[in-house]
Amino acid sequence: MDQPLLSLRTTLVFLLALLAGATAGGLTALAGEGTPHSLLAGLATAGLAVPFFNRLIDAEGSRSQQREHAGAGAGKGEGNG
C-alpha cells in the first residue's frame, strides 16, 4: 500500500482540467448566465480539457520513440543526433 492512488502525470492532468473547468464556469457566471449554464460550461470544459492536457503532457516513452523514428532515415555521424 505504499503506491500512490494516481500517478503524478494523471494528477497534473486532472488538476489542470479542474482549473480550466472552474475558470470557464466562473467566467460564464460573471457574464450573467445562470447557475445551470455556468455548471454546464465548466463541466464541458473540464471534460474536453482532460484529453487535451493528456496529449499535451505526453508520456516520456512516446517522445523517445518518436525521436528514434524521426532519425531512422538520417545518416550516421556526430552532427545527426
Distance bins in CASP14 RR format, pairs under 12 A and 6 or more apart:
PFRMAT RR
TARGET T0000
AUTHOR 0000-0000-0000
RMODE 2
METHOD distances of the structure
MODEL  1
4 10 0 0 0 0 1 0 0 0 0 0 0
4 11 0 0 0 0 1 0 0 0 0 0 0
5 11 0 0 0 0 1 0 0 0 0 0 0
5 14 0 0 0 0 0 1 0 0 0 0 0
6 12 0 0 0 0 1 0 0 0 0 0 0
6 13 0 0 0 0 1 0 0 0 0 0 0
6 14 1 0 0 1 0 0 0 0 0 0 0
6 15 0 0 0 0 0 1 0 0 0 0 0
7 13 0 0 0 0 1 0 0 0 0 0 0
7 14 0 0 0 0 0 1 0 0 0 0 0
7 54 0 0 0 0 0 1 0 0 0 0 0
7 57 0 0 0 0 0 1 0 0 0 0 0
7 59 0 0 0 0 0 1 0 0 0 0 0
7 60 0 0 0 0 0 1 0 0 0 0 0
8 14 0 0 0 0 0 1 0 0 0 0 0
8 15 0 0 0 0 0 1 0 0 0 0 0
8 57 0 0 0 0 1 0 0 0 0 0 0
8 59 0 0 0 0 0 1 0 0 0 0 0
8 60 0 0 0 0 0 1 0 0 0 0 0
9 15 0 0 0 0 0 1 0 0 0 0 0
9 16 0 0 0 0 0 1 0 0 0 0 0
9 53 0 0 0 0 1 0 0 0 0 0 0
9 54 0 0 0 0 1 0 0 0 0 0 0
9 55 0 0 0 0 0 1 0 0 0 0 0
9 56 0 0 0 0 0 1 0 0 0 0 0
9 57 1 0 1 0 0 0 0 0 0 0 0
9 58 0 0 0 0 1 0 0 0 0 0 0
9 59 1 0 0 1 0 0 0 0 0 0 0
9 60 0 0 0 0 1 0 0 0 0 0 0
9 61 0 0 0 0 0 1 0 0 0 0 0
10 16 0 0 0 0 0 1 0 0 0 0 0
10 17 0 0 0 0 0 1 0 0 0 0 0
10 50 0 0 0 0 1 0 0 0 0 0 0
10 53 0 0 0 0 0 1 0 0 0 0 0
10 54 0 0 0 0 1 0 0 0 0 0 0
10 57 0 0 0 0 1 0 0 0 0 0 0
10 59 0 0 0 0 0 1 0 0 0 0 0
11 17 0 0 0 0 0 1 0 0 0 0 0
11 18 0 0 0 0 0 1 0 0 0 0 0
11 53 0 0 0 0 0 1 0 0 0 0 0
11 57 0 0 0 0 0 1 0 0 0 0 0
12 18 0 0 0 0 0 1 0 0 0 0 0
12 19 0 0 0 0 0 1 0 0 0 0 0
12 49 0 0 0 0 0 1 0 0 0 0 0
12 50 0 0 0 0 0 1 0 0 0 0 0
12 53 1 0 0 1 0 0 0 0 0 0 0
12 54 0 0 0 0 1 0 0 0 0 0 0
12 56 0 0 0 0 0 1 0 0 0 0 0
12 57 1 0 0 1 0 0 0 0 0 0 0
13 19 0 0 0 0 0 1 0 0 0 0 0
13 20 0 0 0 0 0 1 0 0 0 0 0
13 46 0 0 0 0 0 1 0 0 0 0 0
13 47 0 0 0 0 0 1 0 0 0 0 0
13 49 0 0 0 0 1 0 0 0 0 0 0
13 50 1 0 0 1 0 0 0 0 0 0 0
13 51 0 0 0 0 1 0 0 0 0 0 0
13 52 0 0 0 0 1 0 0 0 0 0 0
13 53 1 0 1 0 0 0 0 0 0 0 0
13 54 1 0 1 0 0 0 0 0 0 0 0
13 55 0 0 0 0 1 0 0 0 0 0 0
13 56 0 0 0 0 1 0 0 0 0 0 0
13 57 1 0 0 1 0 0 0 0 0 0 0
13 58 0 0 0 0 0 1 0 0 0 0 0
13 59 0 0 0 0 0 1 0 0 0 0 0
14 20 0 0 0 0 0 1 0 0 0 0 0
14 21 0 0 0 0 0 1 0 0 0 0 0
14 46 0 0 0 0 1 0 0 0 0 0 0
14 47 0 0 0 0 0 1 0 0 0 0 0
14 49 0 0 0 0 1 0 0 0 0 0 0
14 50 1 0 0 1 0 0 0 0 0 0 0
14 51 0 0 0 0 0 1 0 0 0 0 0
14 53 0 0 0 0 1 0 0 0 0 0 0
14 54 0 0 0 0 1 0 0 0 0 0 0
14 57 0 0 0 0 0 1 0 0 0 0 0
15 21 0 0 0 0 0 1 0 0 0 0 0
15 22 0 0 0 0 0 1 0 0 0 0 0
15 46 0 0 0 0 0 1 0 0 0 0 0
15 49 0 0 0 0 0 1 0 0 0 0 0
15 50 0 0 0 0 0 1 0 0 0 0 0
15 53 0 0 0 0 1 0 0 0 0 0 0
15 57 0 0 0 0 0 1 0 0 0 0 0
16 22 0 0 0 0 0 1 0 0 0 0 0
16 23 0 0 0 0 0 1 0 0 0 0 0
16 45 0 0 0 0 0 1 0 0 0 0 0
16 46 0 0 0 0 1 0 0 0 0 0 0
16 47 0 0 0 0 0 1 0 0 0 0 0
16 48 0 0 0 0 0 1 0 0 0 0 0
16 49 1 0 0 1 0 0 0 0 0 0 0
16 50 0 0 0 0 1 0 0 0 0 0 0
16 51 0 0 0 0 0 1 0 0 0 0 0
16 52 0 0 0 0 1 0 0 0 0 0 0
16 53 1 0 1 0 0 0 0 0 0 0 0
16 54 0 0 0 0 1 0 0 0 0 0 0
16 56 0 0 0 0 1 0 0 0 0 0 0
16 57 0 0 0 0 1 0 0 0 0 0 0
17 23 0 0 0 0 0 1 0 0 0 0 0
17 24 0 0 0 0 0 1 0 0 0 0 0
17 42 0 0 0 0 0 1 0 0 0 0 0
17 43 0 0 0 0 0 1 0 0 0 0 0
17 44 0 0 0 0 0 1 0 0 0 0 0
17 45 0 0 0 0 1 0 0 0 0 0 0
17 46 1 0 1 0 0 0 0 0 0 0 0
17 47 1 0 0 1 0 0 0 0 0 0 0
17 48 0 0 0 0 1 0 0 0 0 0 0
17 49 1 1 0 0 0 0 0 0 0 0 0
17 50 1 0 1 0 0 0 0 0 0 0 0
17 51 0 0 0 0 1 0 0 0 0 0 0
17 52 0 0 0 0 1 0 0 0 0 0 0
17 53 1 0 1 0 0 0 0 0 0 0 0
17 54 0 0 0 0 1 0 0 0 0 0 0
17 56 0 0 0 0 0 1 0 0 0 0 0
17 57 0 0 0 0 0 1 0 0 0 0 0
18 24 0 0 0 0 0 1 0 0 0 0 0
18 25 0 0 0 0 0 1 0 0 0 0 0
18 42 0 0 0 0 1 0 0 0 0 0 0
18 43 0 0 0 0 0 1 0 0 0 0 0
18 45 0 0 0 0 1 0 0 0 0 0 0
18 46 1 0 0 1 0 0 0 0 0 0 0
18 47 0 0 0 0 0 1 0 0 0 0 0
18 49 0 0 0 0 1 0 0 0 0 0 0
18 50 0 0 0 0 1 0 0 0 0 0 0
18 53 0 0 0 0 0 1 0 0 0 0 0
19 25 0 0 0 0 0 1 0 0 0 0 0
19 26 0 0 0 0 0 1 0 0 0 0 0
19 42 0 0 0 0 0 1 0 0 0 0 0
19 45 0 0 0 0 1 0 0 0 0 0 0
19 46 0 0 0 0 1 0 0 0 0 0 0
19 49 0 0 0 0 1 0 0 0 0 0 0
19 50 0 0 0 0 0 1 0 0 0 0 0
19 53 0 0 0 0 1 0 0 0 0 0 0
20 26 0 0 0 0 0 1 0 0 0 0 0
20 27 0 0 0 0 0 1 0 0 0 0 0
20 41 0 0 0 0 0 1 0 0 0 0 0
20 42 0 0 0 0 1 0 0 0 0 0 0
20 43 0 0 0 0 0 1 0 0 0 0 0
20 44 0 0 0 0 0 1 0 0 0 0 0
20 45 1 0 1 0 0 0 0 0 0 0 0
20 46 1 0 0 1 0 0 0 0 0 0 0
20 47 0 0 0 0 1 0 0 0 0 0 0
20 48 0 0 0 0 1 0 0 0 0 0 0
20 49 1 0 1 0 0 0 0 0 0 0 0
20 50 0 0 0 0 1 0 0 0 0 0 0
20 52 0 0 0 0 1 0 0 0 0 0 0
20 53 0 0 0 0 1 0 0 0 0 0 0
20 56 0 0 0 0 0 1 0 0 0 0 0
21 27 0 0 0 0 1 0 0 0 0 0 0
21 28 0 0 0 0 1 0 0 0 0 0 0
21 29 0 0 0 0 0 1 0 0 0 0 0
21 38 0 0 0 0 0 1 0 0 0 0 0
21 39 0 0 0 0 1 0 0 0 0 0 0
21 40 0 0 0 0 0 1 0 0 0 0 0
21 41 1 0 0 1 0 0 0 0 0 0 0
21 42 1 0 1 0 0 0 0 0 0 0 0
21 43 1 0 0 1 0 0 0 0 0 0 0
21 44 0 0 0 0 1 0 0 0 0 0 0
21 45 1 0 1 0 0 0 0 0 0 0 0
21 46 1 0 1 0 0 0 0 0 0 0 0
21 47 0 0 0 0 1 0 0 0 0 0 0
21 48 0 0 0 0 1 0 0 0 0 0 0
21 49 1 0 0 1 0 0 0 0 0 0 0
21 50 0 0 0 0 0 1 0 0 0 0 0
21 52 0 0 0 0 0 1 0 0 0 0 0
21 53 0 0 0 0 0 1 0 0 0 0 0
22 28 0 0 0 0 0 1 0 0 0 0 0
22 29 0 0 0 0 0 1 0 0 0 0 0
22 38 0 0 0 0 0 1 0 0 0 0 0
22 39 0 0 0 0 0 1 0 0 0 0 0
22 41 0 0 0 0 0 1 0 0 0 0 0
22 42 1 0 0 1 0 0 0 0 0 0 0
22 43 0 0 0 0 0 1 0 0 0 0 0
22 45 0 0 0 0 1 0 0 0 0 0 0
22 46 0 0 0 0 1 0 0 0 0 0 0
22 49 0 0 0 0 0 1 0 0 0 0 0
23 29 0 0 0 0 0 1 0 0 0 0 0
23 30 0 0 0 0 0 1 0 0 0 0 0
23 38 0 0 0 0 0 1 0 0 0 0 0
23 41 0 0 0 0 0 1 0 0 0 0 0
23 42 0 0 0 0 1 0 0 0 0 0 0
23 45 1 0 0 1 0 0 0 0 0 0 0
23 46 0 0 0 0 1 0 0 0 0 0 0
23 49 0 0 0 0 1 0 0 0 0 0 0
24 30 0 0 0 0 0 1 0 0 0 0 0
24 31 0 0 0 0 0 1 0 0 0 0 0
24 33 0 0 0 0 0 1 0 0 0 0 0
24 37 0 0 0 0 0 1 0 0 0 0 0
24 38 0 0 0 0 1 0 0 0 0 0 0
24 39 0 0 0 0 0 1 0 0 0 0 0
24 40 0 0 0 0 1 0 0 0 0 0 0
24 41 1 0 1 0 0 0 0 0 0 0 0
24 42 1 0 1 0 0 0 0 0 0 0 0
24 43 0 0 0 0 1 0 0 0 0 0 0
24 44 1 0 0 1 0 0 0 0 0 0 0
24 45 1 1 0 0 0 0 0 0 0 0 0
24 46 1 0 0 1 0 0 0 0 0 0 0
24 47 0 0 0 0 0 1 0 0 0 0 0
24 48 0 0 0 0 1 0 0 0 0 0 0
24 49 0 0 0 0 1 0 0 0 0 0 0
25 31 0 0 0 0 1 0 0 0 0 0 0
25 32 0 0 0 0 0 1 0 0 0 0 0
25 33 0 0 0 0 1 0 0 0 0 0 0
25 34 0 0 0 0 0 1 0 0 0 0 0
25 35 0 0 0 0 1 0 0 0 0 0 0
25 36 0 0 0 0 0 1 0 0 0 0 0
25 37 0 0 0 0 1 0 0 0 0 0 0
25 38 1 0 1 0 0 0 0 0 0 0 0
25 39 1 0 0 1 0 0 0 0 0 0 0
25 40 0 0 0 0 1 0 0 0 0 0 0
25 41 1 0 1 0 0 0 0 0 0 0 0
25 42 1 0 1 0 0 0 0 0 0 0 0
25 43 0 0 0 0 1 0 0 0 0 0 0
25 44 0 0 0 0 1 0 0 0 0 0 0
25 45 1 0 0 1 0 0 0 0 0 0 0
25 46 0 0 0 0 1 0 0 0 0 0 0
26 32 0 0 0 0 0 1 0 0 0 0 0
26 33 0 0 0 0 1 0 0 0 0 0 0
26 34 0 0 0 0 0 1 0 0 0 0 0
26 35 0 0 0 0 0 1 0 0 0 0 0
26 37 0 0 0 0 0 1 0 0 0 0 0
26 38 1 0 0 1 0 0 0 0 0 0 0
26 39 0 0 0 0 1 0 0 0 0 0 0
26 41 0 0 0 0 1 0 0 0 0 0 0
26 42 1 0 0 1 0 0 0 0 0 0 0
26 45 0 0 0 0 0 1 0 0 0 0 0
27 33 0 0 0 0 1 0 0 0 0 0 0
27 37 0 0 0 0 0 1 0 0 0 0 0
27 38 0 0 0 0 1 0 0 0 0 0 0
27 41 0 0 0 0 1 0 0 0 0 0 0
27 42 0 0 0 0 1 0 0 0 0 0 0
27 45 0 0 0 0 1 0 0 0 0 0 0
28 34 1 0 0 1 0 0 0 0 0 0 0
28 35 0 0 0 0 1 0 0 0 0 0 0
28 36 0 0 0 0 0 1 0 0 0 0 0
28 37 1 0 0 1 0 0 0 0 0 0 0
28 38 1 0 1 0 0 0 0 0 0 0 0
28 39 0 0 0 0 1 0 0 0 0 0 0
28 40 0 0 0 0 1 0 0 0 0 0 0
28 41 1 0 1 0 0 0 0 0 0 0 0
28 42 1 0 0 1 0 0 0 0 0 0 0
28 43 0 0 0 0 0 1 0 0 0 0 0
28 44 0 0 0 0 0 1 0 0 0 0 0
28 45 0 0 0 0 1 0 0 0 0 0 0
29 35 1 0 0 1 0 0 0 0 0 0 0
29 36 0 0 0 0 0 1 0 0 0 0 0
29 37 0 0 0 0 1 0 0 0 0 0 0
29 38 1 0 1 0 0 0 0 0 0 0 0
29 39 0 0 0 0 1 0 0 0 0 0 0
29 40 0 0 0 0 0 1 0 0 0 0 0
29 41 0 0 0 0 1 0 0 0 0 0 0
29 42 0 0 0 0 1 0 0 0 0 0 0
30 37 0 0 0 0 0 1 0 0 0 0 0
30 38 0 0 0 0 1 0 0 0 0 0 0
30 41 0 0 0 0 0 1 0 0 0 0 0
31 37 0 0 0 0 1 0 0 0 0 0 0
31 38 0 0 0 0 1 0 0 0 0 0 0
31 41 0 0 0 0 1 0 0 0 0 0 0
32 38 0 0 0 0 1 0 0 0 0 0 0
32 41 0 0 0 0 0 1 0 0 0 0 0
33 39 0 0 0 0 1 0 0 0 0 0 0
33 40 0 0 0 0 1 0 0 0 0 0 0
33 41 1 0 0 1 0 0 0 0 0 0 0
33 42 0 0 0 0 0 1 0 0 0 0 0
34 40 0 0 0 0 1 0 0 0 0 0 0
34 41 0 0 0 0 0 1 0 0 0 0 0
35 41 0 0 0 0 0 1 0 0 0 0 0
35 42 0 0 0 0 0 1 0 0 0 0 0
36 42 0 0 0 0 0 1 0 0 0 0 0
36 43 0 0 0 0 0 1 0 0 0 0 0
37 43 0 0 0 0 0 1 0 0 0 0 0
37 44 0 0 0 0 0 1 0 0 0 0 0
38 44 0 0 0 0 0 1 0 0 0 0 0
38 45 0 0 0 0 0 1 0 0 0 0 0
39 45 0 0 0 0 0 1 0 0 0 0 0
39 46 0 0 0 0 0 1 0 0 0 0 0
40 46 0 0 0 0 0 1 0 0 0 0 0
40 47 0 0 0 0 0 1 0 0 0 0 0
41 47 0 0 0 0 0 1 0 0 0 0 0
41 48 0 0 0 0 0 1 0 0 0 0 0
42 48 0 0 0 0 1 0 0 0 0 0 0
42 49 0 0 0 0 1 0 0 0 0 0 0
43 49 0 0 0 0 0 1 0 0 0 0 0
43 50 0 0 0 0 0 1 0 0 0 0 0
44 50 0 0 0 0 0 1 0 0 0 0 0
45 52 0 0 0 0 1 0 0 0 0 0 0
45 53 0 0 0 0 0 1 0 0 0 0 0
46 52 0 0 0 0 0 1 0 0 0 0 0
46 53 0 0 0 0 0 1 0 0 0 0 0
47 53 0 0 0 0 0 1 0 0 0 0 0
47 54 0 0 0 0 0 1 0 0 0 0 0
48 54 0 0 0 0 0 1 0 0 0 0 0
48 55 0 0 0 0 0 1 0 0 0 0 0
49 55 0 0 0 0 0 1 0 0 0 0 0
49 56 0 0 0 0 1 0 0 0 0 0 0
49 57 0 0 0 0 0 1 0 0 0 0 0
50 56 0 0 0 0 0 1 0 0 0 0 0
50 57 0 0 0 0 0 1 0 0 0 0 0
51 57 0 0 0 0 0 1 0 0 0 0 0
52 58 0 0 0 0 0 1 0 0 0 0 0
54 62 0 0 0 0 0 1 0 0 0 0 0
55 62 0 0 0 0 0 1 0 0 0 0 0
55 63 0 0 0 0 0 1 0 0 0 0 0
57 63 0 0 0 0 0 1 0 0 0 0 0
58 64 0 0 0 0 0 1 0 0 0 0 0
58 65 0 0 0 0 0 1 0 0 0 0 0
58 66 0 0 0 0 1 0 0 0 0 0 0
58 67 0 0 0 0 0 1 0 0 0 0 0
59 65 0 0 0 0 1 0 0 0 0 0 0
59 66 0 0 0 0 0 1 0 0 0 0 0
60 66 0 0 0 0 0 1 0 0 0 0 0
60 67 0 0 0 0 0 1 0 0 0 0 0
61 67 0 0 0 0 1 0 0 0 0 0 0
61 68 0 0 0 0 0 1 0 0 0 0 0
62 68 0 0 0 0 0 1 0 0 0 0 0
62 69 0 0 0 0 0 1 0 0 0 0 0
63 69 0 0 0 0 0 1 0 0 0 0 0
63 70 0 0 0 0 0 1 0 0 0 0 0
64 70 0 0 0 0 0 1 0 0 0 0 0
64 71 0 0 0 0 0 1 0 0 0 0 0
65 71 0 0 0 0 0 1 0 0 0 0 0
65 72 0 0 0 0 0 1 0 0 0 0 0
66 72 0 0 0 0 0 1 0 0 0 0 0
67 74 0 0 0 0 0 1 0 0 0 0 0
67 80 0 0 0 0 0 1 0 0 0 0 0
67 81 0 0 0 0 1 0 0 0 0 0 0
68 74 0 0 0 0 0 1 0 0 0 0 0
68 81 0 0 0 0 0 1 0 0 0 0 0
70 80 0 0 0 0 0 1 0 0 0 0 0
70 81 0 0 0 0 1 0 0 0 0 0 0
71 77 0 0 0 0 0 1 0 0 0 0 0
71 79 0 0 0 0 0 1 0 0 0 0 0
71 80 1 0 0 1 0 0 0 0 0 0 0
71 81 1 0 0 1 0 0 0 0 0 0 0
72 80 0 0 0 0 0 1 0 0 0 0 0
72 81 0 0 0 0 0 1 0 0 0 0 0
73 80 0 0 0 0 1 0 0 0 0 0 0
73 81 0 0 0 0 0 1 0 0 0 0 0
74 80 1 0 1 0 0 0 0 0 0 0 0
74 81 1 0 0 1 0 0 0 0 0 0 0
75 81 0 0 0 0 1 0 0 0 0 0 0
END
